[in-house]
Amino acid sequence: MKKQLTLALVTCAALSGAHALFAAGAGPDKQLTVMRAGVRPVIQGPAANFTGKATIDRQVRPDDSKRIMGSLVSFEPGARTAWHTHPLGQTLIVTSGCGWIQSEGGKVEEILPGDVIWTPANVKHWHGAQPDAAMSHYAIVEPLNGSSAEWMEHVGAEQYASQGASTCRTTKTSTGAKY
């Protein structure tokens, strides 16, 4: 009983300390921000950086309190990025569809919903949807000196086609991809 009481007191003290620590960072001028769907800026992927149609829903932008950037990028079938690098690396979290990713000199990897991909800093790579399936992923990066990516040449049609037929087992419907 004495051990349980001691453990309970230590736990309470730890939780009180943690609460005080987190509460200290949330001063009276700190406010929650809710960015509603349909209100956030959604842009078309620039033709200089993408082949095919891709939309970018900029969900997390850096400010004084955070440095990371996060976007939901949605690719129509066959759409893909140009080759590019990120100065501090990139994390992708696939949310729907079927895609491919490749680093320079590496093999093409299929990416599916739930996959998390880490691309180290300055590794040249591309990613996008398979030919017959849409694909969406969250892209998370941290800019360095105001830049989050260095864009290079497009992945040409011949190079993309050399990946072979789509291996995706989903079907495309008139309202989007069915997963």
N, C-alpha and C positions, 0 to 999 in steps of 0.2 A: 504494500500500500504506500509506503514511504517513497519507493522508487517511482511509482506512478504519479504521485503528487509532485515530486521533483521534476519529472519529465513534463508534466502539464505546466508547471511554472516556467520552465526553460522555454517551452514552446510558446507560451503567451508572451514572454519577454521578447523572443525572436520575432514574432508576428507584429508586436507593437513597434519594435525598431524598424522593421521593414515598412510598415505603414507610414511611419514618420518620415522615413527616407523618401518614399515615393510621393507623399503628400507635400514635402518641402519643394519638390520640383513643379508642383502644380499650384502656382500662386494665384491670386485673385484675378489677374488679367489673362490667365490661360483658359482657353475655351476649346471644347470639342468642335471639330469641323466635320460636317456631313456633306459629302459631294454626291448629289443624287444622279442616278443614271439618267441620261438624256440632257443633263445640264453641263456635264464635263465636256471639254473640247475633244471631239473625235476628228482626226484628220486622215486623209488618204496618205498612204505610204508614198513618198516622193519617187517619181520615176527614176531619178538618179540613183536611188538606193534599193529599189525593188523592181522585180519583173512580175507582171500580173497585178491583180488588185489585192491590196492589203489595207486594212484600216488600223489606226493606232488610237486607242482610248487611253489618254494620258491620265492615269489615276493617282500617281504619287509624284509630286514635283519637289525639288529641293527648296528649302527656305532656311531661315536662321536656326530652326530647330532640328532639321534633318538634312542629310546629304544624299540619300539614295533617291533614285528615280525608278518608277515602276509603271509599266504600261501593259494593257491587254492588247496584244497584236493578233488580228484575225486575218488569215490568208484564205483566199478563194482557191479552189483546186488549181494546181500548177503554179501558184504564186510563190515567190521566194525572195529572200534578201540577195543583195550583191555580196561579194566577199567583203569582209570587214573584220576589224579588231576592236577591242575595248581596252582602254589604258589600265583599268583596275579589274578586268574580268567581267563576266556576266553569268547570271543564273536565269535559266528558263524553267518554267513550270507549265507543262502541257495540260490544258484544261479540256480540250475536245479535239476530235478528229485524228488524222494520221499525218505525220510529217516525216521529214528527213533532216538530218544535220550532218555536216562534214567539216572536219578541220583539214587544213592544207596538208596533203600527203597522206591523210588518213582514209579509212573506209567510210562509206556512207552508213549512218546508223538510223534505223527507224525509231521514231519517237511517238509515243502514244499517251493518252490521258493518264495523269498521275506520275508520269516520268518527270524527274528533276535533272537538269543538265547544268553542270558547272563548266564554263569555258574560262581557263586561266587568262590572266592579263596578256595582251598582245598576241594571242593565238589567232591566226587568220582562219576564218570559218564562214559558213553560210548555213541558213536553215529556212525551211518553208514547208508548204503543203505538198503532199504527193499529187500526182497528176489527176486522179479521179476522186479526191477527197479534200474537203476543207480542213483547216487545222487552226486552233487558237492556242496561244500560250501567254503567260505573264512573263515579261522581260524585266529583270531587275539589274540595274547598273548603278555605279557611283561615278560621277564625273571627276575628271582630274583637270584642273585649270580650265574649267568651263566646257570641256569636251568629254562626251561619253562614248564616242565611236569614231573610228577612222574608216571611211568608206572607200572601197576599191572597185575593181572591175566587176561587171555582171557575170553571173553564172550563165553561160551561153546555153541555147536550146540543145545543142548537140551534147554538151557535157551533162546537162540535166537529164536528157533522154537516155543517156548511157547508164543511168541508175536502174533502168528497167521499168517494167510495168508496176503500177501501184500494188502494194501488198496489203492495202487496207481492206478490211472486211465489212466496212460500213457502206451504206447507200445514201446517196444524195437525194433529198426531197426538195420540193418547191419552196419550203420554208427554211431550208438549211440542212445541215448534215444531221443524219440520224445516228446516234451512238448507242 
